[in-house]
Amino acid sequence: MILKKCLLGLLLVVNSLVLNATDKIPSKAASKRGASTPPIISPYLKFADDIQRYAKKFIGTRYVYGGKAPKGFDCSGFVGYVFAKCGIKFDMRSSELAKVGYEICVPDALPGDLVFFRRSTNPRSPVSHVGIVVEYSTRGLKFIHATHGKGVTISYLPEKYYTNHFVGVRRVIDTFKNF
C-alpha cells in the first residue's frame, strides 16, 4: 500500500513538472500559427487545481468559530465548504481530517492537499488547524486557510509560526474520488 501511495505521488509530481514545462514550450505547429497548444492535464490535477482556485474566491471572508458558510468560516468549516462545492463532502474537525488520506512530503505537495498544524509546539498536542495547499514554490509551501485574525488568507509554511506548529501534509482527494 505504501509503495502504491509513493508511486501515485511520484506520478503526480512528474505529471505536474511535465505540465509546467509544456506550458512554457509551445509546439512547432502552434508557433507557426502564432498560438500556443494547451497542455494535457490529468483529471486529478485539474480537479485539485479547481479546489484551490475556488478556495481563493473567499479570501477576506471573516473568521467565525464553527462557521461553515461564506458569512464566516473556521478552518475546518472552510475546508469542508470548499471541498463540498467541488463534489467531496466531509464534515470533520481538523483533528479528524488529519487521519484521512495519507501523509506526503512537503516538496511533493500538490494543490488540494491538506496541511495541518497544532496550537502548541508540543509534538504530542492534537491537530487544531487545517488549510488547503495552493502550491509548492521557491518560497515554500503556500496554503489558504481561515485564521482568527485575518479570516480566509494565504500563508507560507516558512513563516515562523507555521514552521513551529506544523504537523504534516495529507493527500485526501483520491480517498473520496476515483480518477
N, C-alpha and C positions, 0 to 999 in steps of 0.2 A: 504494500500500500504506500509506503514511504517512497519507494522507487517511482511509482506511478505519479505521485504528487510532485516529485523533483523533476521528472520528465515533462509533466504538464507545465510546470513553472518555467523550465528551460525553453520549451517550445514557445510559450507566450512571450518570453523575453526576446528570443531570436526573431519571432514574428514582428514584435514591436520595433526592433532595430532595423529589420528589413523595410518595414513600412516607413520609418523615418528616413531611411536612405532613399527610397523610391519617391518620397515627397520632394526631395531636393534635386533629383536627377530626371529631367523629362526625357521621354523616349525620343528616338530619332525621328519617327513619323510625326510625333507631336511638335517637335522643334520645327519641322518643315511647315506645319500648319500654323505655327505660332501659338499653340495651346499646349497645356500640359495634360498628361493622361492621369486620371485619378487612380490612386493606389488601390489595390485589392485589400480589403480589410476583413479580418476574420470576424465572424458573428460575435464571438466573445469580446474582442477588443472594442468593437463598435458599441456593444451593449454597455460595457464598462465605461467607455468614454461618454456615452449618453447620460449615465448616472452622475458623473462628476460635473458635466455641463449643466444638468438640471439643478443640481445642488447649488451651483453658483448663482442661480436666479434669486436665492434667498439671502444673499449677503446683506447684512444690515438688519435683518429681522431680529427683533428683541428676544432676549432670553426670558423664559418663563419656566419655573420649576414644574416639571410634569407636563410641559407643553408639547403637543403633538400636531400642531397646525400652524399655518402661516401667520396667525395672530401672535404666536410666540412658541418657541421651541426650547426644550432642554436638549442635551446632547443625543441621548438615545431616541428621543421623540423625533428629532431632526433626521437622524439616520433612517429610522423606520418609515417616516413620511416620504423621504426621497426614494427609498427602495420600493415602497408600495406603489408610488406613482409610476415606477418603471416595471411593475409587474411582479415584484418579490415582496411578499407580505410576511413580516415578523413583528411581533410586539414584545420586545425584550429590553430589559435594562442592560446597561453596558457590561456589567459583570456576567450576565447570561450570554450576551453576544460574544464575549471573549472565549467562549467554549465552542462556538460554531465554526465550521470550516476547518482550515488547517493553517498552521504558522508558516510564514515565509520570511526570508531575509530582507532587510530594508532595501538593498540595491535591486532586488527582484520585484519590488512593489509596483503594482500597476494601478491605473485609475480604477476606482470602485472597490479596491481593497479597504479593509478597515484597520485603523490604527488605534491602539489602546494605551491608556495612562492610568496611574493611580494617584490619589490625592497626596499620599505620603511618599517619602523617598525610601521607606522601609520595603524591601522586596517581598515581604510576607503580607503586606496590606493588600486588600482586594482592588480589583479594577474598578474605577469610578468615572471614567471618561472615555468617549469614543468619537472618532472622526472618520471622514472618508478621504482616502488618498486621491489627490488631484494629479500628482506626477512626482517622479524622482528625477532631479536635475543636479547640476553642479552645485546648487545651493543646498542640496539635501532633499529630504522627503517633504513635500508640500501637501498639506491636507486642509480640508474645510470642516468646521465644527461649530457647535453652538457653545459660547462661553458666557459666564456670568457678566463680565464687564463689557464685552463688545457685541454680544448676540452672535449671529452667524458671521463668521470671519474666516480668513485664510491665515494659516500659520506655517512655520517651518520647524521641523524636528530639531535642527541645530540650535534653536533658541534655548537658552539655559534652562528655563522652567521645564520645557518639554523633554529635553535631554535627561534631566534629573528624575522625571516621573514616568518615563517611557517604559511600557511593558512589552509591546510587540506589534507585529502586523499580521493580519489573518486574511486569507482569501476565502470569501464566503459565497460569491456569486454562483460558482459551479456546484455548490451544495444544494442550491434551490432551483437551478435552471440547467437543463441539458443543452449542449451546443453540438 
